């Protein structure tokens, strides 16, 4: 009774993973019938050559006793192949749970103030060195790069090709920007667009700046990122300034970081920032390891041995 119940449960679960392949069965069977009839009529020569002459022109064939018609077997081989492609299944099996890798977007300030030399050799060079460190820590994460001055520009969308991002980072300088300005808000909105296009939920935005001219739009954009579980951290580029160099406004940067659910780091705190980024990737992987996933086991592979055996017989001499 238990065996019967198990068989009934298996039949109830039986289905095809790719059922549209079954549409090929009647077409292939019709083709086999047509080939059989064509073969029986002398391969079409009967319609062109008189019967007595056709009989005289035919080459000697093996005796009927040693010759078998291949068409029923060919139809069976085609049917087995289609059933295997359709993916019959009735059992589930454990499967590895996969998720999109974590997404990081680096937002780099290329306003004219980033050429200030208070962070030797200058602020933008120190920012590029910091990006190198972030790229080196991007194990299991995808990286995107946005730069801004008066307008934001996407240097790279989210990618796991760290070498490409590294190669494009070296030449970045305020001198390359077509117009001068210091608007962070549109750059954060562009970072959010990059994350959403990659279907990455959460993620991390790292802003490298010495300050910006649009604190309210920037805070609003940071809050929008936080609402989609994206953390916005800020790396302050520069020092206390001088009589000719405007100092970094840490209060402004802290307000931005609070709006984005992150914190402000100084250049001397790069190890702490990298640890935070890597911890987020590791915690996501640990959470994923607890997820149990299942998939249907494709049983079509079990039709391949009889199919191959049948095809081997069909290729023998004397069948055609």
C-alpha positions as CSV (number, residue, x, y, z in Angstrom):
1,X,0.0,0.0,0.0
2,X,2.9,2.4,0.8
3,X,4.5,1.7,-2.6
4,X,1.2,2.3,-4.3
5,X,0.7,5.6,-2.5
6,X,4.2,6.6,-3.4
7,X,3.5,5.9,-7.1
8,X,0.3,7.8,-7.0
9,X,2.1,10.8,-5.4
10,X,4.8,10.6,-8.1
11,X,2.2,10.6,-10.9
12,X,0.4,13.6,-9.3
13,X,3.7,15.5,-9.4
14,X,4.7,14.4,-12.9
15,X,5.0,17.2,-15.5
16,X,7.3,18.4,-18.2
17,X,9.7,21.3,-17.5
18,X,9.7,22.4,-21.2
19,X,6.4,21.1,-22.5
20,X,6.5,23.1,-25.7
21,X,8.9,20.5,-27.1
22,X,6.0,18.1,-27.2
23,X,4.5,20.0,-30.1
24,X,7.3,18.5,-32.3
25,X,6.1,14.9,-31.7
26,X,3.1,14.9,-34.2
27,X,5.3,16.8,-36.8
28,X,8.1,14.3,-36.6
29,X,5.7,11.3,-36.7
30,X,4.0,12.8,-39.8
31,X,7.5,13.2,-41.3
32,X,8.3,9.6,-40.6
33,X,5.1,8.4,-42.3
34,X,5.8,10.6,-45.3
35,X,9.4,9.2,-45.6
36,X,8.0,5.6,-45.3
37,X,5.5,6.2,-48.1
38,X,8.1,7.9,-50.3
39,X,10.5,5.0,-49.8
40,X,7.8,2.4,-50.7
41,X,7.0,4.3,-53.9
42,X,10.6,4.0,-55.2
43,X,11.8,7.3,-53.8
44,X,9.6,9.3,-56.2
45,X,10.9,7.6,-59.4
46,X,7.6,5.7,-59.9
47,X,5.9,9.0,-60.9
48,X,8.6,9.6,-63.6
49,X,9.6,6.2,-64.9
50,X,7.4,3.5,-66.3
51,X,7.0,0.5,-64.0
52,X,8.7,-2.2,-66.2
53,X,11.7,0.1,-66.9
54,X,12.0,1.1,-63.2
55,X,12.1,-2.5,-62.2
56,X,14.9,-3.2,-64.6
57,X,16.9,-0.1,-63.5
58,X,16.8,-0.9,-59.8
59,X,20.0,-2.3,-58.2
60,X,19.9,-5.6,-56.4
61,X,18.8,-5.2,-52.8
62,X,19.2,-7.4,-49.7
63,X,16.5,-10.0,-49.3
64,X,13.3,-9.1,-47.4
65,X,14.3,-11.5,-44.7
66,X,17.5,-9.5,-43.9
67,X,16.1,-6.0,-44.4
68,X,13.9,-4.1,-42.0
69,X,12.0,-0.9,-42.5
70,X,13.7,1.8,-40.4
71,X,10.8,4.2,-40.2
72,X,9.0,3.0,-37.1
73,X,12.3,2.9,-35.3
74,X,13.2,6.3,-36.6
75,X,9.9,7.6,-35.3
76,X,10.6,6.1,-31.9
77,X,14.1,7.7,-31.8
78,X,12.6,11.1,-32.6
79,X,9.9,10.6,-30.0
80,X,12.5,9.7,-27.3
81,X,14.6,12.7,-28.2
82,X,11.7,15.1,-27.9
83,X,10.6,13.6,-24.6
84,X,14.1,14.1,-23.2
85,X,14.2,17.7,-24.4
86,X,10.8,18.3,-22.8
87,X,12.3,17.5,-19.4
88,X,10.0,14.9,-17.7
89,X,10.2,15.3,-13.9
90,X,8.4,14.2,-10.7
91,X,11.1,14.7,-8.0
92,X,12.6,17.7,-6.3
93,X,16.3,18.0,-5.4
94,X,18.3,20.5,-3.3
95,X,19.8,23.4,-5.2
96,X,22.3,26.1,-4.3
97,X,20.7,29.5,-3.6
98,X,22.2,32.2,-5.6
99,X,21.8,36.0,-5.3
100,X,23.0,39.1,-7.0
101,X,26.4,40.2,-5.8
102,X,26.5,43.3,-3.6
103,X,26.7,46.6,-5.6
104,X,29.0,49.4,-4.7
105,X,28.9,52.8,-6.4
106,X,31.9,55.2,-5.9
107,X,30.9,58.8,-6.4
108,X,33.9,61.1,-7.0
109,X,34.0,64.9,-6.6
110,X,35.8,66.5,-9.6
111,X,35.1,70.1,-8.7
112,X,37.9,72.6,-8.9
113,X,38.5,72.6,-5.2
114,X,39.7,69.0,-5.5
115,X,43.0,70.3,-7.0
116,X,43.9,71.9,-3.6
117,X,47.3,70.7,-2.4
118,X,46.6,70.4,1.4
119,X,46.3,66.6,0.9
120,X,49.6,66.0,-0.9
121,X,50.0,65.9,-3.8
122,X,46.4,67.2,-4.1
123,X,42.9,66.2,-3.1
124,X,41.9,64.4,-6.3
125,X,45.1,62.3,-6.3
126,X,44.4,61.2,-2.8
127,X,40.9,60.4,-3.8
128,X,42.1,58.2,-6.7
129,X,44.4,56.4,-4.3
130,X,41.4,55.7,-2.0
131,X,39.4,54.4,-5.0
132,X,42.3,52.0,-5.6
133,X,42.0,50.7,-2.1
134,X,38.2,50.3,-2.5
135,X,38.7,48.3,-5.8
136,X,41.2,46.1,-4.1
137,X,38.6,45.3,-1.4
138,X,35.8,44.5,-3.9
139,X,35.8,40.7,-3.5
140,X,32.4,39.4,-4.4
141,X,31.0,42.9,-5.2
142,X,30.2,44.8,-8.4
143,X,31.6,48.3,-8.8
144,X,30.2,51.4,-10.5
145,X,31.9,54.8,-10.8
146,X,30.2,58.2,-11.0
147,X,31.9,61.6,-11.2
148,X,30.4,65.0,-10.8
149,X,31.0,68.7,-10.9
150,X,28.2,70.9,-12.3
151,X,26.7,67.7,-13.8
152,X,27.1,64.0,-13.0
153,X,28.6,61.5,-15.4
154,X,28.7,57.7,-15.3
155,X,32.3,56.4,-15.9
156,X,31.3,52.7,-15.5
157,X,28.0,51.0,-14.7
158,X,28.1,48.2,-12.1
159,X,30.6,45.6,-13.2
160,X,32.8,42.9,-11.7
161,X,35.6,43.9,-14.1
162,X,37.8,45.7,-11.5
163,X,40.7,46.1,-14.0
164,X,38.6,48.2,-16.3
165,X,37.4,50.5,-13.5
166,X,41.0,50.8,-12.3
167,X,42.2,51.8,-15.8
168,X,39.5,54.5,-16.1
169,X,40.2,56.0,-12.7
170,X,43.8,57.1,-13.4
171,X,43.1,60.0,-15.7
172,X,40.2,61.5,-13.7
173,X,40.8,65.1,-12.9
174,X,38.7,68.3,-12.6
175,X,40.4,69.5,-15.8
176,X,38.5,66.8,-17.7
177,X,35.1,68.2,-16.8
178,X,33.2,70.2,-19.4
179,X,31.9,72.7,-16.8
180,X,32.7,73.7,-13.3
181,X,30.4,73.2,-10.3
182,X,29.8,71.2,-7.2
183,X,26.4,69.5,-7.3
184,X,26.3,66.2,-5.5
185,X,22.5,65.6,-5.5
186,X,22.2,64.6,-9.2
187,X,25.3,62.3,-8.8
188,X,23.6,60.4,-5.9
189,X,20.4,60.1,-8.0
190,X,22.5,58.6,-10.9
191,X,24.1,56.2,-8.4
192,X,20.7,55.0,-7.4
193,X,19.7,54.5,-11.1
194,X,22.8,52.3,-11.6
195,X,21.9,50.2,-8.6
196,X,18.3,49.8,-9.8
197,X,19.3,48.9,-13.3
198,X,21.4,46.0,-12.0
199,X,18.4,44.8,-9.9
200,X,20.7,45.0,-6.9
201,X,18.7,45.6,-3.7
202,X,20.7,47.3,-1.0
203,X,24.2,48.0,-1.9
204,X,26.7,50.7,-0.9
205,X,27.5,54.2,-2.1
206,X,30.9,55.8,-1.2
207,X,31.1,59.5,-1.7
208,X,34.7,61.0,-2.0
209,X,34.4,64.8,-1.7
210,X,35.7,67.9,0.1
211,X,32.2,69.4,0.1
212,X,29.3,70.3,-2.2
213,X,27.1,73.3,-3.1
214,X,23.7,71.6,-2.8
215,X,23.3,70.2,0.7
216,X,19.5,69.9,0.6
217,X,19.1,68.1,-2.7
218,X,22.1,65.9,-1.7
219,X,20.6,65.0,1.6
220,X,17.2,64.2,-0.1
221,X,19.0,61.9,-2.6
222,X,20.9,60.2,0.3
223,X,17.6,59.6,2.1
224,X,16.1,58.1,-1.1
225,X,19.1,55.7,-1.2
226,X,18.6,54.7,2.4
227,X,15.0,54.0,1.8
228,X,16.0,51.2,-0.7
229,X,18.5,49.8,2.0
230,X,21.5,51.4,0.4
231,X,24.1,52.9,2.8
232,X,25.8,56.1,1.9
233,X,29.2,56.6,3.5
234,X,31.4,59.7,3.0
235,X,35.2,59.8,2.7
236,X,36.4,63.4,3.5
237,X,39.1,64.4,1.1
238,X,41.3,67.3,2.4
239,X,42.4,68.8,5.6
240,X,41.9,71.9,7.7
241,X,42.7,74.2,4.8
242,X,44.7,77.4,5.0
243,X,44.4,81.1,4.2
244,X,44.0,80.3,0.5
245,X,42.4,76.8,0.7
246,X,38.9,76.3,2.0
247,X,38.7,73.7,4.7
248,X,36.5,70.6,4.5
249,X,33.1,71.2,6.0
250,X,32.8,68.1,8.3
251,X,29.4,69.2,9.6
252,X,28.0,69.2,6.1
253,X,29.5,65.8,5.3
254,X,28.1,64.3,8.6
255,X,24.7,65.6,7.7
256,X,24.9,63.8,4.4
257,X,26.1,60.6,6.0
258,X,23.3,60.6,8.6
259,X,20.7,61.1,5.8
260,X,22.2,58.0,4.0
261,X,22.5,55.9,7.1
262,X,26.3,55.8,7.0
263,X,29.2,57.7,8.5
264,X,32.0,60.0,7.6
265,X,35.6,58.6,7.3
266,X,38.8,60.6,7.1
267,X,41.7,59.5,4.8
268,X,43.5,58.0,7.8
269,X,40.4,55.8,8.4
270,X,40.4,54.0,5.1
271,X,41.0,50.6,6.8
272,X,37.8,51.1,8.8
273,X,35.8,52.0,5.7
274,X,37.2,48.9,3.8
275,X,36.4,46.7,6.7
276,X,32.8,48.0,6.8
277,X,32.4,47.4,3.1
278,X,33.8,43.8,3.2
279,X,31.7,43.0,6.3
280,X,28.6,43.8,4.5
281,X,29.5,41.5,1.6
282,X,30.4,38.7,4.1
283,X,27.2,39.1,6.1
284,X,25.1,38.9,2.9
285,X,26.9,35.6,2.0
286,X,26.3,34.2,5.5
287,X,22.7,35.0,5.3
288,X,22.4,33.4,1.9
289,X,24.0,30.2,3.1
290,X,21.0,29.6,5.4
291,X,18.6,29.7,2.5
292,X,17.4,26.3,1.4
293,X,16.4,26.1,-2.3
294,X,14.9,23.3,-4.3
295,X,14.5,22.6,-8.0
296,X,12.8,19.9,-10.1
297,X,15.1,17.1,-11.1
298,X,15.2,16.7,-14.9
299,X,14.7,13.0,-15.7
300,X,15.1,13.4,-19.4
301,X,18.7,12.3,-19.1
302,X,17.5,8.7,-18.4
303,X,16.1,8.6,-22.0
304,X,19.5,9.2,-23.5
305,X,20.9,5.6,-23.2
306,X,18.0,3.9,-25.0
307,X,18.0,6.7,-27.6
308,X,21.8,6.2,-28.3
309,X,21.3,2.5,-28.5
310,X,18.5,2.8,-31.0
311,X,20.4,5.3,-33.1
312,X,23.4,2.9,-33.2
313,X,21.2,0.2,-34.7
314,X,19.7,2.7,-37.2
315,X,23.1,3.5,-38.5
316,X,23.9,-0.1,-39.5
317,X,24.2,-0.9,-43.2
318,X,21.2,-2.5,-44.7
319,X,18.6,-0.4,-42.9
320,X,18.4,2.3,-45.6
